[in-house]
């Protein structure tokens, strides 16, 4: 897929509010305490279908 088209699609998805962020906690196993959190981006289209991160993140990273 063309990078420019994909990047444009991601920007349009952001404008439509289709990008969601989920926070995954990271715990320290030695203290059993919350250490940090990792932010996970998810693209959920209006029809309910999900675009996997490996389909859109590489174009954004470039």
C-alpha positions in Angstrom: 0.0 0.0 0.0 1.3 3.5 -0.8 2.7 5.2 2.2 1.2 8.6 1.4 -2.2 7.2 1.0 -1.9 5.3 4.2 -0.6 8.3 6.1 -3.5 10.3 4.8 -5.9 7.6 5.9 -4.5 7.7 9.4 -4.8 11.5 9.6 -8.4 11.2 8.4 -9.1 8.5 11.0 -7.8 10.8 13.7 -10.0 13.6 12.5 -13.0 11.2 12.6 -12.1 10.1 16.2 -11.4 6.5 15.2 -8.1 6.3 16.9 -8.2 4.9 20.5 -5.6 4.7 23.1 -5.4 1.9 25.7 -2.9 1.9 28.6 -1.3 -1.4 29.5 0.1 -1.4 33.0 3.6 -2.7 33.6 4.4 -4.1 37.0 7.7 -4.7 38.8 7.7 -8.4 39.6 10.0 -8.0 42.6 7.8 -5.4 44.4 4.5 -6.3 42.8 4.0 -2.5 42.2 2.9 -0.6 39.2 6.1 0.6 37.5 4.8 2.3 34.4 2.2 2.0 31.6 2.6 1.5 27.8 0.2 3.4 25.5 -1.3 1.2 22.8 -2.9 2.8 19.7 -5.8 1.1 18.1 -7.7 2.2 15.0 -11.3 1.2 15.2 -13.3 2.2 12.2 -16.9 3.4 12.5 -18.1 0.0 11.1 -16.4 -1.7 14.1 -13.5 -3.2 12.1 -10.0 -2.8 13.5 -6.9 -1.9 11.6 -4.0 -3.6 13.1 -1.1 -1.4 14.3 1.4 -3.1 12.1 -0.6 -1.9 9.1 -0.4 1.8 10.0 2.4 2.4 12.5 5.3 1.9 10.1 4.2 4.7 7.8 3.8 7.0 10.7 7.3 6.1 12.1 8.9 7.1 8.8 
